[in-house]
C-alpha cells in the first residue's frame, strides 16, 4: 500500500460503498463499486456520480490579455461571454501539450481554470511564471471539491435539489445555492452524456456526495467506467493521447487552437504546419470483443510497425474493442485495416471515427 | 469468496474439477472478482496438447488482459463456446457454467502439485494479509 497517496474528502464514503481503490495521478481513487459495466450503464441510461475532487482548480483575476492568461492557453478567451467555459490546451515553447484544461469566465476579469490532477503543481508553477504582474493567481485545488453527475436523468435529479440548473446550456455554468453553500455548477462532463460538474468547498464534498445518493436514481461510478465512457466518445486523456512530446496537431486537437492570437508554443505549431506532422491520433474499432490496450503496437496490413495504442477498452455500446493511438501519417485513413498487439499476436481493426458512440444525451 | 470443496486449485487462481472422462478447468471466484467484468475469452483449440502450468487461454476484462494457465497437462477435448457470446458467464458462475476447457489429463500425479479447497482457502487468506 502506497502511503503517499492523497485522499479526497469523499474517501471514507468510497470505503463504506466497498469501492476498489487504485492509485491515480498520486491519489487513492475508486476504480469501481458495483462493476464497470453496471456503472457504465448508470451513466448512459440513468445518473451516475463521480468523485473528481483530485482535479486542480485555479483562479486568475485580471484582464484576459494584460494578465497573460490569453497567452498561456490555446483557446480564444477574449470573446467568451461571462458564464461560459471553453476547452483548450496549455503548451510549452516547443508546442508540446503541458495539459488540457477548461477556462471558465466567472466575471469580466475573473477566470476559473480546471486542470488535471497529476499536472496541477506543474501547471501552477507555469501559470505563476508566465502570468503578468497585473494578474492575481490562486491555486484553489486544496480547498475545492468536485463531483460530476452524468447521464440522461442528471438534469431531472439535480434540478430538484438545485432549482434553476435546468436552464444551463451546454458549456455554460452558474453559481447556485446547494446545501447552504454557494457552488459553481457547469454543464460539462467527460462521458458524452447530459451532465453537470459541481464545484463545492473541499470540506463539504462528502455531504454533497451523500445528498446526491439519497435520490435512488443516482449511483456511484468509478474511474474505470469513466475511462470507458470517455473513450467511447473519443475524448483525450492526459498522459495517453496528450503529453509534452506531442502537439495539438499530432494529438488531433487542432480545433481547440486559435491561430488568430499569440500563445506559448504557437511558433512551433506554425513551423509544424509548414513542415507537416509525422504522426496523428486516430480511432480504430476491433472486429470482435478482443480489445486493444494502451502501449500495444499498431501494424499495417503488410506487417510494418506504424504506431502505438494510447487508450484501449472493450466498448459496451459496440460490444467490440475500441482504441485510440498514434499512427504515422500516410496510414490511418478511415476504413483502412490496421492491426493491434505485438509481433506474436496481431489483431485486426478498422480505422474509424474517434467518436465511437454517437447516441449520447450530451445535447439533450 | 466461494470455494468448492472437491475441486483442486492453483496459485494463479485456476481450478480443476475431476470428472469421469476428463478434467474441467476454469478460474476461481476470487479470480473473476479481481478481474471484474469479463468481456472476452480466447479459448484454446480442441485436440491440442497443453503442459501443466502453461498458457491455456486468455481472458480480458474491461481494464486488462490476463493469461490463464492450465492446472493439468493433457489433451484439450472440449471448450466452452458459450463464452464466445457471453464471457460474463465466468463472473456469474465461475465454478460451473463459466468453465473454460475440458482436458484429458496425461498424468494424474500432477494433482499433487495443486492445492485442495482447504489449502486454497489458507492461501487466499495469506494473500489478503500481504
Interface residues (C-beta under 8 A of the other chain):
Chain A: X31 X32 X35 X36 X37 X224 X228 X288 X289 X290 X291 X293 X313 X314 X321
Chain B: X36 X37 X39 X40 X42 X60 X61 X62 X63 X64 X65 X87 X88 X91
